[in-house]
Structure formats: structure tokens, C-alpha cells
Amino acid sequence: MKFRPCIDIHNGKVKQIVGGSLTDRGNQATENFVSDLDAAWYASKYKNDGLTGGHIILLNPESSEYYAADVAQAMAALKAYPGGLQIGGGIHPGNAMSFLEAGASHVIVTSYVFKDGSIHFDNLENLCRVVGRNHLVLDVSCRRKGDDYYIVTDRWQKFTSVKMNLETLERLAPYCDEFLIHAVDVEGRASGIEKPLAALLGSFQARPVTYAGGVASFEDLRILKELGMNWVDVTIGSALDLFGGPVAYDRVKNLGADDEVAL
């Protein structure tokens, strides 16, 4: 298990939000942290610390008046750390190559592939042709409904009918290089990880997997490492001291490189 850093951009600023609170109407979200520093500062820090495989997420839709400001922040971050960061948020064949050419290692996709309640394999195949499987990360972020997890889209606002399970991951694996999974019900809440989801991800090792959501302590990281079979990587947002939380970045950044650090 290693630490994957993040840069979330909303209304033109680096933020940490409560994931389930994000709405398109009025560009609203419940904010945990709003940074005075720009995305390029965080990208440079991650580069200097040798962290790879992190991601930028654009949290406004293309229709938002803030989208251009989000993209400007993202482009500056990609310039600061070329090849070191992935990018997601409204990715489709019309804009994916512009981000890769700007320095993103991968594009991260949800809503273009998961829409109208189902998986659109024609869209997935089209995107693979445009960017190449090795540059594609599928964000299969999910929320619980009853006893199961379901993939959610459109900034986590809409449920699909697609269950998040081993069968789904196995069907999708041939089309992507990695998976990113936000546990949306606990995203931004620092309330502990989704243990059943972590165990599910640990049982799937056909592709690299990054988990995000609910990490609040090193005990949470220990549990994730155990349930994830030391295979599942982790992103920490609101709980990280870089974003105003209690978890020490200077300790977390060495996860995987020095397991004695942490757990």
C-alpha cells in the first residue's frame, strides 16, 4: 500500500469538500478546507517528495462559469509536475488528449462511460482508442444502497444500476490501466473507511486500485492495509494536515517506501 496524493479543484480553488454534498446548482458544496495556495504549489510539493500516481479532480462541470478557472489551475499543476499526476472530472474524447498533452499521465473517467444507469461499452471503447488503455483510469466511485454498493456519476449525484463488485471490476479491467474508487458516503467526512468495500478491493488484484474516503487516522490506514491485502493504495484528503486535518503528511508520504513509518 502506498499513498497517492490529491488536488481537488472547485470554483477555481484547491479545496476539500464533503463528497456527497456536491451539487451543480449554484456550484455548491460543503467545504472542509479552502486553500490559499494554488494547485501548482501542491503539484510541486508532491514532485519534490517523489510521490507518483496522484490525481487532480475538477469538481465543476463544463457548463459551470468556474470550469475555465478549474482547468487553468489544473494546467498549471500539470506543468509543475509533468507525468506525475492523473486528472479527472468531465473527461471525454473531446478534451482527454489536451490534458495528456499538458502532462497528465492518465485521464480518469466516470460519467462518459457510466451514464443513463448503465455501462456504455461503446463510449469506453471509443475513449480507449483516443487515449490508449495505458492512459485510462476508471473511477468507479460508489455509494451504498441496501446491502450493496452502486456506482455513482455526475459528481456523485446520480446512482447507476451497476453494482460495485468483483464481476464489474473484472468486466472493466481490460479497458483501463487502474481503478480509482471514492467511497462517497464517507468522502470528506473523516469518519472511518468503508470496511466491506476495502475488503472487496483487496480481493481484486488484476489492476492497481486506489481507495479514497473516510480515512481519519493511522488506525484507519492499518485497517485498510489489512483488508486491502497491502494491495490497495490510498488517497487522504480532508484528514491530511496539508488540508487542515490531523494526519501528518510528512509521515504518510513514506507509506510503501518505509512501512516502519506508519502502521
N, C-alpha and C positions, 0 to 999 in steps of 0.2 A: 504494500500500500504506500502510495506517495501522495503528497499534497499538490493539488492543482490550483493555482491562483485564479482570481476572477476580477473583472472590471464590469460592473453593471452601470449602464448609462440610461438616464431617464430625464426628459426635459432639458437635455443638454448638459447634465451634471452627473458626476460619479456618485452613485447612491447605493444604499442597501434598503430594500423595501420588504414589507410583508407580502410574499408572493401572491397569495390568494386575494389580496386587496386591489390588485392592478385592474384598472378599467380604462377603456378607450375614451369614454365620455368625459370630457374635461381634463384628460390626461392626468387622472387622479391615481394616487397610491398612498398607502400608509407608510410613512418614511421612518426607518430606524436610524438612518445616518445620511447626511449630505456632506460631501467632502468639499473643502476649499481648494483642493488640489485637482489638477486635470488628469485625464486618462493617460496622457503621455508620461506623467510623473510615476504613476503606478507601473506602467509598462517598463520604464527604465529601471525601476527598483527590482521587478521580477527578473529582468535580464541580468542585472548586476549580481543577483543572488543565484543565478543559474537555474531558475525554475522554468520548466518546459510544460507544454500541453495545457496551459491555462486558457481561459476564454473571455471574450468580450461579448456582452449581450446588449443589444439595442432594444430597449423596453417600450419605445413608442412605435406605432405602426407608420407605414409610409405616408398615410393620409394626415398624420399629425403635423401641425406647424412647427413642432420641435424636432422632427425627424432629421432635417438637414443639420441641426446643431449636434444631434447624436452622432451622425455619420462623421462630421468634422472631428469630433472628439476621438472616434474610433480610428479614423485615418491617421491622426497624429500618434495614437498609441501603436498602430501597426508600423509606422515609420520609425518609432523609437525602438521597437523590438521586432524587426522583420524575421519571419519564420518561427517566432516563439509563441504566437497566440492564435487561437481559433476565434471565429466570430459567428454569432447567430443573432436572429431577430429579423423576421421578414425576408429571409433568404429565398430566392427563386432564380431560375435560369437567366433572367434579365439583369440581375445585379451580382450574381455569385462571382463571376470572373473578375469584376472590378475589385473585390475585396482580396481575392487571391493575388492579383497583380500588385496590390498595395502592400502585400507582405503577410497576409494571413496564411497559416499553414493548412487550415481546414475551414470549410464553412459548415455551420450547424443548422440543421433544418428540422422543422416540425410541421407547421401549418400547410406548407406547399404539398406535403406528402400525406398528411393525416387531415382530411377535410370531409365535410358532409358526413361525418360519423364513421368513416372507413379509411383503409389504406388505399391510396391511389398509386398502384404499381407503375402505371404509365408515366405519371409525374416523377416517380422515383427513378425509373429507368432513364427518363429524359435528363434529369439532373446529373445522373452518373455519367451520361455521355458528354455533358458540358464540362464538368469539373474533374471527372475521374473518381473512381471509388476510393482511392487512397487519400483524397482530399475531402471526404464527406463524413461528417459526424451526424448521426441521427439522435435527436433529442426526443426521447420517449418519456418525457415527464408525465407524472400521473398523480391521480387523486383516488382516495378510497371511496367506493360506493358499495355498501353492504360488506361482504367479506372479501371483495376483490378490489384490485387496483385497475383503473382505466386510464388510458392515455388522454391527455387534455391538450387543447390547442388554443390559438388566438390569445396569446399572453396568458394562458392557463385559465381562460374564462369558459371554454366550451368542452364538455365531455364528448368523447367519441364512443363508439360501441366496441372499441378494440381493447381487449383486456391486456394488461401488462403481465405477461407470463413467459415461461420458457419457450413455448411454441411461437409466440410473437417475435421474441428475440432471434430465434433460430430462422424464422422466415425472412427477417430483415438483414441478418448478418452478411449475406453475400453481396449486399449493396453498399456497405459502408466500411469505414476503417475503424470507427469507435462508436460507442454509445455514451450519451450524457443523460442522466436521469435526475431530475429535480423531484423530490418528494414534496409536492406543492402544499399539502395540508400543514406541513411544519416548516416550510421555506420561510426564512426570515424571522422565525419565532424563537429560535434558540431554546427549544423545548424538549430536545432529545430526538434521536434518529427514529425512523420508521423501521423497526427491527425485522418484521416479516419481509419487507422489501429488500433490506440489506442481505438477508439470507438468500432470497431468490437470486439476487445479482451475483452473490458468491458462488452459486451453483452453475453459473453460466460463464465459461471462460474461453469462448470462441473468439471474442474481440475484447480489447480494452474497454473498461467501464468506469465512468466517474459518477459518484453519488454526491448529491448536494441536498441539504435540507435538515435543519434541526440541530446540527452539531453545536453543543454549548460548552463542552469541557473535554479534557483529555480522557476522562472515563468514557465519554461517547465515542471517541476515536478508538479506544481499546475495544469496545464492543463492536464497532464497525469492522475493525481489523479481524476480529474473531469470526463474526458472522459472514463477512465478505471473503473469508478464506485467504486473507492477505493479498487478494487479487484486485479488489475494488479500490480505486483511487478516490480521493475526497476533495471536495471544494468546501471552504468555510467562508461565509460572508459576514453576516451581522455580528457573530460572536467573536470575530477576529479583532485584535486591538488596533489594527490598521483602520478599522471601521467603527471604532468606539466600543468594542466588546472586551471581554475578559481573557480571551485565549491569545497567548503570546505568539505573534507571527515569527519572531526570531527562534522560537523553539519548533513550531510547526513546520517551518520551511525545510527542516532537515529530515522530515519523515521519509522513510525509504532509503535515504542516504546513510542514516545512522539511527537504527532502530532503538539504540540505547537512549536516544533523546527522550523518548516520549513515553512509551507505553509500558 
